Amino acid sequence: MRTIFVMIKCQLGKAYEVAGELVDSIEQVPTVYSISGDFDLMAQFHLPAETDIGRFVNEQVHKVSGIANTKTIICFNAFTPDTGIKDA
């Protein structure tokens, strides 16, 4: 399983519509956050390891109406209180 975050700039007045469309139409998105700064939303996606991330973003995320721009962040590791940092 791979986790990515996609920061999304929406067309003016479309952030809530875009967020709703993402959570309603893409099963790999557990959470969409409303954020401040240069982007309006940050969507978290959990993808199978073999997924072509570029193709997924292009074919699943970019098709949502109201999106003006995106920036994709690929996650390498997740550090949580129950897993901590383990020596290699």
N, CA and C atoms as an extended XYZ file, in Angstrom:
264
Properties=species:S:1:pos:R:3:atomname:S:1:resname:S:1:resid:I:1 pbc="F F F"
N         0.839       -1.176        0.000 N   MET     1
C         0.000        0.000        0.000 CA  MET     1
C         0.889        1.246        0.000 C   MET     1
N         0.562        2.200       -0.846 N   ARG     2
C         1.292        3.465       -0.933 CA  ARG     2
C         0.338        4.602       -0.584 C   ARG     2
N         0.855        5.580        0.113 N   THR     3
C         0.057        6.756        0.446 CA  THR     3
C         0.605        7.944       -0.318 C   THR     3
N        -0.307        8.705       -0.913 N   ILE     4
C         0.055        9.968       -1.547 CA  ILE     4
C        -0.911       11.030       -1.044 C   ILE     4
N        -0.448       12.258       -1.075 N   PHE     5
C        -1.306       13.408       -0.822 CA  PHE     5
C        -1.308       14.242       -2.086 C   PHE     5
N        -2.476       14.729       -2.473 N   VAL     6
C        -2.572       15.610       -3.622 CA  VAL     6
C        -3.126       16.937       -3.128 C   VAL     6
N        -2.302       17.973       -3.257 N   MET     7
C        -2.752       19.314       -2.919 CA  MET     7
C        -3.469       19.863       -4.140 C   MET     7
N        -4.636       20.467       -3.905 N   ILE     8
C        -5.515       20.853       -5.003 CA  ILE     8
C        -5.889       22.322       -4.906 C   ILE     8
N        -5.649       23.051       -5.988 N   LYS     9
C        -6.140       24.421       -6.124 CA  LYS     9
C        -7.425       24.332       -6.938 C   LYS     9
N        -8.483       24.906       -6.397 N   CYS    10
C        -9.793       24.834       -7.043 CA  CYS    10
C       -10.120       26.132       -7.769 C   CYS    10
N       -11.016       26.036       -8.719 N   GLN    11
C       -11.570       27.232       -9.322 CA  GLN    11
C       -12.329       27.980       -8.229 C   GLN    11
N       -12.400       29.290       -8.342 N   LEU    12
C       -13.036       30.102       -7.310 CA  LEU    12
C       -14.446       29.601       -6.983 C   LEU    12
N       -14.702       29.415       -5.696 N   GLY    13
C       -16.020       29.001       -5.234 CA  GLY    13
C       -16.334       27.523       -5.404 C   GLY    13
N       -15.356       26.704       -5.778 N   LYS    14
C       -15.616       25.289       -6.081 CA  LYS    14
C       -15.033       24.310       -5.068 C   LYS    14
N       -14.371       24.780       -4.006 N   ALA    15
C       -13.662       23.884       -3.093 CA  ALA    15
C       -14.575       22.837       -2.461 C   ALA    15
N       -15.753       23.243       -1.997 N   TYR    16
C       -16.641       22.278       -1.347 CA  TYR    16
C       -17.193       21.268       -2.349 C   TYR    16
N       -17.473       21.715       -3.558 N   GLU    17
C       -17.941       20.799       -4.601 CA  GLU    17
C       -16.857       19.792       -4.969 C   GLU    17
N       -15.620       20.266       -5.106 N   VAL    18
C       -14.508       19.377       -5.445 CA  VAL    18
C       -14.290       18.363       -4.327 C   VAL    18
N       -14.277       18.819       -3.075 N   ALA    19
C       -14.078       17.911       -1.941 CA  ALA    19
C       -15.167       16.835       -1.922 C   ALA    19
N       -16.404       17.229       -2.109 N   GLY    20
C       -17.506       16.269       -2.119 CA  GLY    20
C       -17.381       15.257       -3.241 C   GLY    20
N       -17.017       15.728       -4.413 N   GLU    21
C       -16.850       14.833       -5.566 CA  GLU    21
C       -15.722       13.831       -5.331 C   GLU    21
N       -14.626       14.286       -4.745 N   LEU    22
C       -13.497       13.388       -4.476 CA  LEU    22
C       -13.899       12.264       -3.523 C   LEU    22
N       -14.543       12.608       -2.394 N   VAL    23
C       -14.886       11.571       -1.415 CA  VAL    23
C       -16.032       10.685       -1.889 C   VAL    23
N       -16.881       11.214       -2.748 N   ASP    24
C       -18.009       10.424       -3.253 CA  ASP    24
C       -17.643        9.516       -4.420 C   ASP    24
N       -16.632        9.898       -5.209 N   SER    25
C       -16.397        9.162       -6.450 CA  SER    25
C       -15.091        8.363       -6.507 C   SER    25
N       -14.151        8.594       -5.579 N   ILE    26
C       -12.872        7.890       -5.632 CA  ILE    26
C       -12.721        7.082       -4.350 C   ILE    26
N       -12.785        5.763       -4.462 N   GLU    27
C       -12.772        4.903       -3.279 CA  GLU    27
C       -11.441        4.918       -2.528 C   GLU    27
N       -10.355        5.309       -3.170 N   GLN    28
C        -9.034        5.290       -2.542 CA  GLN    28
C        -8.772        6.514       -1.656 C   GLN    28
N        -9.738        7.408       -1.513 N   VAL    29
C        -9.541        8.623       -0.711 CA  VAL    29
C       -10.277        8.507        0.625 C   VAL    29
N        -9.531        8.320        1.728 N   PRO    30
C       -10.192        8.269        3.027 CA  PRO    30
C       -10.521        9.652        3.580 C   PRO    30
N        -9.729       10.679        3.196 N   THR    31
C        -9.908       11.998        3.786 CA  THR    31
C        -9.517       13.086        2.793 C   THR    31
N       -10.306       14.166        2.795 N   VAL    32
C        -9.961       15.387        2.074 CA  VAL    32
C        -9.971       16.517        3.099 C   VAL    32
N        -8.866       17.243        3.182 N   TYR    33
C        -8.730       18.337        4.139 CA  TYR    33
C        -8.878       19.674        3.432 C   TYR    33
N        -9.572       20.609        4.065 N   SER    34
C        -9.590       22.001        3.637 CA  SER    34
C        -8.369       22.648        4.278 C   SER    34
N        -7.537       23.326        3.481 N   ILE    35
C        -6.277       23.862        4.001 CA  ILE    35
C        -6.123       25.336        3.619 C   ILE    35
N        -5.163       25.986        4.278 N   SER    36
C        -4.836       27.367        3.941 CA  SER    36
C        -3.568       27.386        3.098 C   SER    36
N        -3.295       28.520        2.496 N   GLY    37
C        -2.075       28.659        1.700 CA  GLY    37
C        -2.362       28.697        0.217 C   GLY    37
N        -1.408       28.219       -0.559 N   ASP    38
C        -1.508       28.285       -2.018 CA  ASP    38
C        -2.526       27.313       -2.602 C   ASP    38
N        -2.913       26.299       -1.832 N   PHE    39
C        -3.877       25.306       -2.300 CA  PHE    39
C        -5.097       25.326       -1.388 C   PHE    39
N        -6.217       24.846       -1.893 N   ASP    40
C        -7.481       24.866       -1.157 CA  ASP    40
C        -7.761       23.567       -0.414 C   ASP    40
N        -7.344       22.449       -1.004 N   LEU    41
C        -7.631       21.129       -0.449 CA  LEU    41
C        -6.375       20.273       -0.457 C   LEU    41
N        -6.342       19.287        0.448 N   MET    42
C        -5.302       18.278        0.427 CA  MET    42
C        -6.003       16.930        0.591 C   MET    42
N        -5.908       16.104       -0.429 N   ALA    43
C        -6.576       14.799       -0.425 CA  ALA    43
C        -5.550       13.703       -0.181 C   ALA    43
N        -5.898       12.793        0.709 N   GLN    44
C        -5.051       11.636        1.014 CA  GLN    44
C        -5.579       10.446        0.226 C   GLN    44
N        -4.676        9.696       -0.376 N   PHE    45
C        -5.057        8.506       -1.132 CA  PHE    45
C        -4.213        7.331       -0.678 C   PHE    45
N        -4.843        6.159       -0.541 N   HIS    46
C        -4.136        4.906       -0.271 CA  HIS    46
C        -4.245        4.057       -1.526 C   HIS    46
N        -3.113        3.767       -2.145 N   LEU    47
C        -3.082        3.071       -3.426 CA  LEU    47
C        -2.329        1.751       -3.316 C   LEU    47
N        -2.744        0.747       -4.073 N   PRO    48
C        -1.954       -0.489       -4.133 CA  PRO    48
C        -0.538       -0.175       -4.630 C   PRO    48
N         0.445       -0.947       -4.167 N   ALA    49
C         1.854       -0.691       -4.483 CA  ALA    49
C         2.132       -0.634       -5.982 C   ALA    49
N         1.401       -1.404       -6.760 N   GLU    50
C         1.674       -1.468       -8.201 CA  GLU    50
C         1.013       -0.342       -9.006 C   GLU    50
N         0.284        0.541       -8.345 N   THR    51
C        -0.428        1.620       -9.037 CA  THR    51
C         0.547        2.617       -9.649 C   THR    51
N         0.310        2.986      -10.886 N   ASP    52
C         1.049        4.059      -11.549 CA  ASP    52
C         0.469        5.364      -11.018 C   ASP    52
N         1.205        6.048      -10.152 N   ILE    53
C         0.691        7.237       -9.472 CA  ILE    53
C         0.340        8.342      -10.460 C   ILE    53
N         1.198        8.579      -11.421 N   GLY    54
C         0.921        9.620      -12.415 CA  GLY    54
C        -0.354        9.350      -13.186 C   GLY    54
N        -0.546        8.122      -13.589 N   ARG    55
C        -1.763        7.752      -14.317 CA  ARG    55
C        -2.986        7.885      -13.411 C   ARG    55
N        -2.863        7.456      -12.142 N   PHE    56
C        -3.983        7.560      -11.201 CA  PHE    56
C        -4.412        9.018      -11.033 C   PHE    56
N        -3.441        9.900      -10.779 N   VAL    57
C        -3.770       11.315      -10.583 CA  VAL    57
C        -4.380       11.889      -11.855 C   VAL    57
N        -3.775       11.566      -12.993 N   ASN    58
C        -4.265       12.078      -14.267 CA  ASN    58
C        -5.671       11.587      -14.597 C   ASN    58
N        -5.946       10.314      -14.383 N   GLU    59
C        -7.214        9.730      -14.808 CA  GLU    59
C        -8.313        9.789      -13.745 C   GLU    59
N        -7.940        9.832      -12.467 N   GLN    60
C        -8.959        9.833      -11.413 CA  GLN    60
C        -9.163       11.219      -10.794 C   GLN    60
N        -8.075       11.876      -10.443 N   VAL    61
C        -8.187       13.157       -9.739 CA  VAL    61
C        -8.465       14.295      -10.709 C   VAL    61
N        -7.692       14.399      -11.773 N   HIS    62
C        -7.834       15.524      -12.694 CA  HIS    62
C        -9.175       15.566      -13.412 C   HIS    62
N        -9.904       14.467      -13.437 N   LYS    63
C       -11.204       14.467      -14.115 CA  LYS    63
C       -12.297       15.155      -13.295 C   LYS    63
N       -12.016       15.435      -12.017 N   VAL    64
C       -13.009       16.079      -11.157 CA  VAL    64
C       -13.169       17.537      -11.586 C   VAL    64
N       -14.380       17.919      -11.871 N   SER    65
C       -14.683       19.276      -12.317 CA  SER    65
C       -14.407       20.281      -11.202 C   SER    65
N       -13.799       21.408      -11.551 N   GLY    66
C       -13.532       22.467      -10.597 CA  GLY    66
C       -12.090       22.520      -10.114 C   GLY    66
N       -11.263       21.544      -10.535 N   ILE    67
C        -9.850       21.547      -10.157 CA  ILE    67
C        -9.068       22.389      -11.155 C   ILE    67
N        -8.271       23.332      -10.627 N   ALA    68
C        -7.465       24.193      -11.485 CA  ALA    68
C        -6.011       23.740      -11.553 C   ALA    68
N        -5.479       23.169      -10.437 N   ASN    69
C        -4.073       22.798      -10.382 CA  ASN    69
C        -3.873       21.788       -9.262 C   ASN    69
N        -2.845       20.941       -9.379 N   THR    70
C        -2.534       19.979       -8.319 CA  THR    70
C        -1.032       19.897       -8.095 C   THR    70
N        -0.677       19.401       -6.920 N   LYS    71
C         0.713       19.088       -6.576 CA  LYS    71
C         0.672       17.782       -5.803 C   LYS    71
N         1.389       16.773       -6.278 N   THR    72
C         1.357       15.447       -5.670 CA  THR    72
C         2.570       15.233       -4.775 C   THR    72
N         2.306       14.707       -3.580 N   ILE    73
C         3.355       14.379       -2.617 CA  ILE    73
C         3.312       12.876       -2.397 C   ILE    73
N         4.424       12.190       -2.664 N   ILE    74
C         4.519       10.740       -2.479 CA  ILE    74
C         5.141       10.472       -1.111 C   ILE    74
N         4.500        9.643       -0.312 N   CYS    75
C         4.983        9.322        1.035 CA  CYS    75
C         5.858        8.077        0.994 C   CYS    75
N         6.947        8.104        1.752 N   PHE    76
C         7.856        6.965        1.837 CA  PHE    76
C         7.560        6.102        3.057 C   PHE    76
N         7.501        6.711        4.241 N   ASN    77
C         7.273        5.989        5.487 CA  ASN    77
C         6.276        6.752        6.347 C   ASN    77
N         5.571        6.030        7.198 N   ALA    78
C         4.691        6.640        8.194 CA  ALA    78
C         5.222        6.279        9.569 C   ALA    78
N         5.432        7.280       10.397 N   PHE    79
C         5.913        7.057       11.755 CA  PHE    79
C         4.769        7.360       12.711 C   PHE    79
N         4.387        6.377       13.498 N   THR    80
C         3.290        6.520       14.426 CA  THR    80
C         3.741        6.073       15.817 C   THR    80
N         3.022        6.460       16.855 N   PRO    81
C         3.435        6.056       18.207 CA  PRO    81
C         3.546        4.532       18.378 C   PRO    81
N         2.723        3.778       17.694 N   ASP    82
C         2.775        2.317       17.862 CA  ASP    82
C         3.884        1.653       17.049 C   ASP    82
N         4.400        2.329       16.012 N   THR    83
C         5.477        1.719       15.223 CA  THR    83
C         6.828        2.361       15.508 C   THR    83
N         6.850        3.654       15.784 N   GLY    84
C         8.101        4.344       16.062 CA  GLY    84
C         9.086        4.234       14.920 C   GLY    84
N        10.351        4.456       15.239 N   ILE    85
C        11.423        4.330       14.246 CA  ILE    85
C        12.210        3.076       14.595 C   ILE    85
N        12.298        2.173       13.643 N   LYS    86
C        13.013        0.920       13.864 CA  LYS    86
C        14.359        0.958       13.162 C   LYS    86
N        15.375        0.431       13.819 N   ASP    87
C        16.695        0.359       13.198 CA  ASP    87
C        16.668       -0.651       12.062 C   ASP    87
N        17.410       -0.341       11.035 N   ALA    88
C        17.471       -1.235        9.877 CA  ALA    88
C        18.266       -2.474       10.165 C   ALA    88
